[in-house]
Structure formats: C-alpha cells, structure tokens
C-alpha cells in the first residue's frame, strides 16, 4: 500500500513539473513582453536595460534554470503589470475560484446523481426520457450563451439577481448554474449507464431474491459498485471546474484565478501565468491523487 501511494505521489510531482515546463516555453512564443509595457517612444538603451533587469537577455536555458530554482522555492517573480509577488497575487484570487467551483460541484452532485439513479431504475419511463433529455440539452447549450441569457432574464429584465461580481449568496446563483449545467448533464448520463450495468449483475439479483427492498439494493450494493466511473468523472470535473471557469468568471466579473490568468496572458505577464498554472496544476493533480486513493477503498483490486 505504501509503495502504491508513493508511486502515485511521484506521478503527481512529475505532472506538475511537466506542466510548468510546457507553459514556460509556450508563453515565450507570444512575443517580447518588454515591448508591451514600455512606451513607443522609449530609447533603445532603456529597452535593453529593462530587458536585462528582467533577465530576458539571458539564453533560454539560463532563464529556464533560474525559473526551476525559483519554482522550487515558490518564487515565480514579480508581476510585470501589478508590481507584486506573482504567487501571492494568485493566492489572493484562489478563494474566490474555490468557492465558485465548490458550489458548482455541490450543485452538480445534488442534481446529477439522483437524476442518473432515477433514470436507471425507471428505465424507459417518462422520468427517464425527461432526465436524459435535460442531460443532452445541458451538454448542448454553450456556457457563454447560457450565462448571457441568465443575465438578461434575471438581472436586466426581472432585476432579481446581480449581473456580476462576488458578494452574497445571490451572486453565486447564476455562475453556479452556468458552471454546473454541462458537468451535471455529463455526470447524470454516466451515472445512469453505470447503474444500469451494475443492476444487471448476478449479486444484485441475489440481493433482490433475498427479499431486500429496492432502496436497500440501490444504496448498499449498486451505488458502491457503480462508483468507480462516477468518481473518475468527478475528479476530472473538479480539476476542470478549478481551471476551466475562465469564461464564466469573465462573463460574471468573478475575481478568480481564471479571469486573472486570461488577463495575464493578454498582457504577457509571464510570472502571473506561471504562478496560476502552478496553483491550478497542483490542485488538479492533488484531486486526482485523492481519486486514486479513493479507488483503492472502493475496489482493492485497483491497488495492483
């Protein structure tokens, strides 16, 4: 067990390192950030002095070595735009992203799991058709369009909810619905198919033959055995919610990491981009590491 955990932990560290290395080289393909931040009429010697101060005159391997050494200490440099520690700037935005992603994930579970289980147990019924029809619709509607329509209806026309920003409970409603719509639809469909497959197993027929009620069969026998693909998708969706809420945060002016990352990319603020990727990749890989550990509890055979 200890070797299995250490192996997964080593893979987690490797994924974070490769993610940072890939972003380090990719962001430098976008051009020289020095020319973005300096005025057009600045003299060439001042440009060279500024570039030298930032370390962009050094060869790329030297820059990469300096970056790796700083990343090991949690030092990604100073934001070119905000003149503040890049990692500290990302950490300030992280609670907002975690709050939004956690709320959307909770809404996803509360909607998707019951809908998927009911659709599986009532296969071919009107409830099944309505549930899966809603799931298909949730996957088909673009998130940006849904967000704009919700703002128009509930903010502009009815005035019930704020158009954006972060504040009280009312500010969470529309961003959570937009984020959860696609993921809940996908999880509901997977839950239905996984539960249907499990319901056809011999041990389920045996449990029913012993006189167990349908609720006990579903709760005690079916859900745990059907949980492996559901847990897998939940882990992936958690990482995607943390790193993929860029459009939602932009539409609703949510002060999270996703919106900060987009602004940093547009401004070629390399330190902030790298710090944001570091935080997101660490969170993503830790979530998947937790999913791996959960596999071992749900099905000990996966430890091999």
C-alpha positions as CSV (number, residue, x, y, z in Angstrom):
1,X,0.0,0.0,0.0
2,X,2.8,2.4,0.9
3,X,4.6,1.8,-2.4
4,X,1.4,2.3,-4.3
5,X,0.8,5.7,-2.6
6,X,4.4,6.8,-3.1
7,X,4.2,5.8,-6.8
8,X,1.0,8.0,-7.3
9,X,2.7,10.8,-5.4
10,X,5.7,10.7,-7.6
11,X,3.5,10.8,-10.7
12,X,1.8,13.9,-9.2
13,X,5.1,15.8,-8.8
14,X,6.1,14.8,-12.3
15,X,2.9,16.1,-13.8
16,X,3.2,19.5,-12.0
17,X,6.8,19.9,-13.2
18,X,6.0,19.0,-16.8
19,X,3.0,21.4,-16.8
20,X,5.2,24.3,-15.6
21,X,7.9,23.5,-18.1
22,X,5.5,23.3,-21.0
23,X,3.9,26.7,-20.1
24,X,7.4,28.3,-19.6
25,X,8.3,27.6,-23.2
26,X,4.9,28.2,-24.7
27,X,4.3,31.6,-23.2
28,X,7.6,32.8,-24.7
29,X,6.3,32.1,-28.2
30,X,3.9,35.1,-27.9
31,X,6.5,37.8,-28.2
32,X,8.6,40.1,-26.1
33,X,6.7,41.3,-23.0
34,X,9.1,44.3,-22.6
35,X,7.7,45.9,-25.8
36,X,4.2,45.7,-24.3
37,X,5.0,47.5,-21.1
38,X,7.3,50.3,-22.4
39,X,6.1,53.4,-24.3
40,X,6.6,53.5,-28.0
41,X,9.0,56.5,-27.9
42,X,11.4,55.0,-25.4
43,X,15.1,54.8,-26.3
44,X,16.8,51.5,-27.3
45,X,19.2,51.7,-24.3
46,X,16.3,51.9,-21.9
47,X,14.6,48.9,-23.5
48,X,17.8,46.9,-23.2
49,X,18.2,48.0,-19.6
50,X,14.7,46.9,-18.7
51,X,15.1,43.6,-20.5
52,X,18.4,43.0,-18.7
53,X,16.7,43.7,-15.3
54,X,14.0,41.2,-16.0
55,X,16.6,38.6,-17.2
56,X,15.2,38.3,-20.8
57,X,18.6,38.9,-22.3
58,X,20.0,35.6,-20.9
59,X,19.9,32.5,-23.0
60,X,16.8,30.4,-22.8
61,X,18.4,27.5,-20.8
62,X,19.7,30.0,-18.3
63,X,16.2,31.5,-17.9
64,X,14.8,28.0,-17.5
65,X,17.3,27.0,-14.9
66,X,16.5,30.2,-12.9
67,X,12.8,29.5,-13.3
68,X,13.1,25.9,-12.0
69,X,15.2,27.1,-9.0
70,X,12.6,29.8,-8.2
71,X,9.7,27.4,-8.6
72,X,11.2,25.0,-6.1
73,X,11.1,27.9,-3.6
74,X,7.7,29.0,-4.6
75,X,9.1,32.2,-6.2
76,X,7.8,32.9,-9.7
77,X,8.9,36.5,-9.7
78,X,7.1,39.8,-9.7
79,X,4.1,40.6,-11.8
80,X,5.0,42.9,-14.7
81,X,1.7,44.6,-14.5
82,X,0.8,44.8,-10.8
83,X,4.4,45.0,-9.5
84,X,3.6,42.4,-6.8
85,X,4.6,38.9,-6.0
86,X,3.0,36.7,-8.7
87,X,2.2,33.7,-6.5
88,X,0.8,36.0,-3.8
89,X,-1.5,37.6,-6.4
90,X,-2.8,34.2,-7.5
91,X,-3.3,33.1,-3.8
92,X,-5.5,36.2,-3.3
93,X,-7.8,35.1,-6.1
94,X,-7.8,31.4,-5.3
95,X,-10.5,31.5,-2.5
96,X,-13.0,33.1,-5.0
97,X,-12.3,30.3,-7.5
98,X,-12.5,27.6,-4.9
99,X,-15.8,29.0,-3.6
100,X,-17.4,29.1,-7.0
101,X,-16.0,25.7,-8.1
102,X,-17.1,24.1,-4.8
103,X,-20.6,25.5,-5.1
104,X,-20.9,24.3,-8.7
105,X,-19.6,20.9,-7.8
106,X,-22.1,20.5,-4.9
107,X,-24.9,21.5,-7.3
108,X,-23.6,19.0,-9.8
109,X,-23.7,16.1,-7.3
110,X,-27.1,17.1,-5.9
111,X,-28.7,17.1,-9.4
112,X,-26.7,14.6,-11.4
113,X,-26.6,11.6,-9.0
114,X,-30.3,11.5,-8.2
115,X,-31.3,12.1,-11.9
116,X,-28.9,9.3,-13.1
117,X,-30.1,6.8,-10.5
118,X,-33.8,7.5,-11.1
119,X,-33.4,7.3,-14.8
120,X,-31.6,3.9,-14.5
121,X,-34.2,2.4,-12.1
122,X,-37.1,3.8,-14.1
123,X,-35.6,2.9,-17.5
124,X,-37.9,3.6,-20.4
125,X,-40.3,5.7,-18.3
126,X,-41.3,9.3,-18.8
127,X,-38.9,10.2,-15.9
128,X,-36.1,8.6,-17.8
129,X,-36.8,10.5,-21.0
130,X,-37.1,13.8,-19.3
131,X,-33.9,13.3,-17.2
132,X,-31.8,12.2,-20.2
133,X,-33.4,14.9,-22.4
134,X,-32.4,17.5,-19.9
135,X,-28.9,16.0,-19.8
136,X,-28.5,16.2,-23.6
137,X,-29.7,19.8,-23.5
138,X,-27.3,20.7,-20.7
139,X,-24.3,19.4,-22.8
140,X,-25.5,21.1,-25.9
141,X,-26.0,24.6,-24.6
142,X,-22.8,26.7,-24.7
143,X,-21.9,28.1,-21.3
144,X,-21.3,31.7,-22.5
145,X,-24.7,31.8,-24.2
146,X,-26.4,30.4,-21.1
147,X,-24.6,32.9,-18.9
148,X,-25.6,35.9,-21.1
149,X,-29.3,34.7,-21.3
150,X,-29.4,34.3,-17.5
151,X,-28.0,37.8,-17.0
152,X,-30.6,39.2,-19.5
153,X,-33.5,37.4,-17.9
154,X,-32.8,37.5,-14.2
155,X,-30.8,40.7,-13.9
156,X,-31.8,43.0,-16.8
157,X,-35.5,42.1,-17.2
158,X,-36.5,40.9,-13.7
159,X,-33.9,42.5,-11.6
160,X,-33.8,39.5,-9.2
161,X,-30.0,38.8,-9.3
162,X,-26.9,40.9,-9.6
163,X,-25.2,40.9,-13.0
164,X,-21.8,40.0,-11.7
165,X,-19.1,40.4,-9.1
166,X,-18.7,38.4,-5.8
167,X,-20.7,39.1,-2.7
168,X,-23.6,37.4,-1.0
169,X,-25.5,34.2,-1.9
170,X,-27.3,35.9,-4.8
171,X,-24.0,36.4,-6.6
172,X,-23.4,32.7,-6.6
173,X,-26.7,31.6,-8.3
174,X,-26.1,32.3,-11.9
175,X,-22.3,31.4,-12.1
176,X,-23.0,28.2,-10.3
177,X,-25.9,27.2,-12.6
178,X,-23.8,28.0,-15.7
179,X,-20.8,26.0,-14.4
180,X,-22.8,23.1,-13.2
181,X,-25.1,22.7,-16.3
182,X,-22.6,21.0,-18.5
183,X,-20.9,18.9,-15.8
184,X,-24.2,17.8,-14.2
185,X,-25.5,16.7,-17.6
186,X,-22.4,14.6,-18.3
187,X,-22.4,13.0,-14.8
188,X,-26.1,12.2,-15.0
189,X,-25.6,10.3,-18.2
190,X,-22.6,8.4,-16.9
191,X,-24.4,7.6,-13.6
192,X,-27.4,6.2,-15.5
193,X,-25.2,3.9,-17.7
194,X,-23.0,2.8,-14.7
195,X,-26.0,2.0,-12.5
196,X,-27.8,0.2,-15.4
197,X,-24.7,-2.0,-15.9
198,X,-24.5,-2.8,-12.2
199,X,-28.2,-3.6,-11.9
200,X,-27.7,-6.5,-14.4
201,X,-25.1,-8.3,-12.2
202,X,-25.8,-11.6,-10.5
203,X,-25.2,-10.3,-7.0
204,X,-27.9,-7.7,-7.5
205,X,-30.4,-10.4,-8.5
206,X,-29.3,-12.4,-5.4
207,X,-29.9,-9.4,-3.1
208,X,-33.4,-9.0,-4.5
209,X,-34.1,-12.7,-4.2
210,X,-33.2,-12.5,-0.5
211,X,-36.0,-10.0,-0.1
212,X,-34.1,-6.7,0.1
213,X,-36.1,-3.7,-0.8
214,X,-35.2,-1.6,-3.9
215,X,-33.9,1.3,-1.8
216,X,-31.5,-1.1,0.1
217,X,-30.4,-2.7,-3.1
218,X,-29.5,0.6,-4.6
219,X,-27.9,2.2,-1.5
220,X,-26.0,-0.8,-0.2
221,X,-25.0,-2.8,-3.3
222,X,-25.5,-0.8,-6.5
223,X,-24.0,2.6,-5.8
224,X,-20.7,1.5,-4.4
225,X,-20.0,-0.9,-7.2
226,X,-21.1,1.7,-9.8
227,X,-19.0,4.4,-8.2
228,X,-15.6,3.9,-9.9
229,X,-16.5,5.6,-13.2
230,X,-18.5,8.2,-11.3
231,X,-15.6,9.0,-9.0
232,X,-13.3,9.2,-12.1
233,X,-15.5,11.7,-13.8
234,X,-16.0,13.7,-10.5
235,X,-12.2,14.0,-10.2
236,X,-11.8,15.2,-13.8
237,X,-14.7,17.7,-13.4
238,X,-13.2,19.1,-10.2
239,X,-10.0,19.9,-11.9
240,X,-11.8,21.3,-14.9
241,X,-14.0,23.5,-12.6
242,X,-10.9,24.9,-11.0
243,X,-9.0,25.6,-14.2
244,X,-11.8,25.9,-16.7
245,X,-14.1,28.5,-15.2
246,X,-12.4,31.2,-17.3
247,X,-15.4,32.0,-19.5
248,X,-17.8,32.0,-16.5
249,X,-15.5,34.2,-14.4
250,X,-15.2,36.6,-17.3
251,X,-18.9,36.9,-18.0
252,X,-19.8,37.4,-14.4
253,X,-16.8,39.5,-13.5
254,X,-15.8,37.0,-10.9
255,X,-12.5,37.9,-9.2
256,X,-11.0,34.4,-9.6
257,X,-7.8,32.7,-10.9
258,X,-9.3,32.0,-14.3
259,X,-10.1,35.6,-15.0
260,X,-6.7,36.7,-13.7
261,X,-4.9,34.1,-15.9
262,X,-6.7,35.4,-19.1
263,X,-5.7,39.0,-18.2
264,X,-2.1,37.9,-17.6
265,X,-2.0,36.0,-20.9
266,X,-3.3,39.1,-22.8
267,X,-0.8,41.3,-21.1
268,X,2.1,38.8,-21.5
269,X,2.5,38.8,-17.7
270,X,4.6,35.7,-17.6
271,X,5.2,35.4,-13.8
272,X,1.5,35.5,-13.1
273,X,0.7,33.0,-15.9
274,X,3.3,30.6,-14.4
275,X,2.1,31.1,-10.9
276,X,-1.5,30.5,-11.9
277,X,-0.6,27.3,-13.8
278,X,1.4,26.1,-10.8
279,X,-1.6,26.6,-8.5
280,X,-4.1,25.0,-10.9
281,X,-1.9,22.1,-11.8
282,X,-1.1,21.3,-8.1
283,X,-4.8,21.5,-7.2
284,X,-5.8,19.3,-10.2
285,X,-3.2,16.7,-9.6
286,X,-3.9,16.5,-5.8
287,X,-7.6,16.0,-6.6
288,X,-6.7,13.1,-9.0
289,X,-4.3,11.8,-6.3
290,X,-7.2,11.7,-3.9
291,X,-9.3,9.9,-6.6
292,X,-6.6,7.3,-6.9
293,X,-6.7,6.7,-3.1
294,X,-10.5,6.5,-3.3
295,X,-10.2,3.8,-5.9
296,X,-8.2,1.7,-3.5
297,X,-11.0,2.0,-0.9
298,X,-13.8,1.3,-3.4
299,X,-12.1,-1.6,-5.1
300,X,-8.9,-3.0,-3.5
301,X,-8.0,-4.7,-6.8
302,X,-7.0,-1.3,-8.3
303,X,-4.0,-1.2,-5.9
304,X,-2.3,-3.8,-8.0
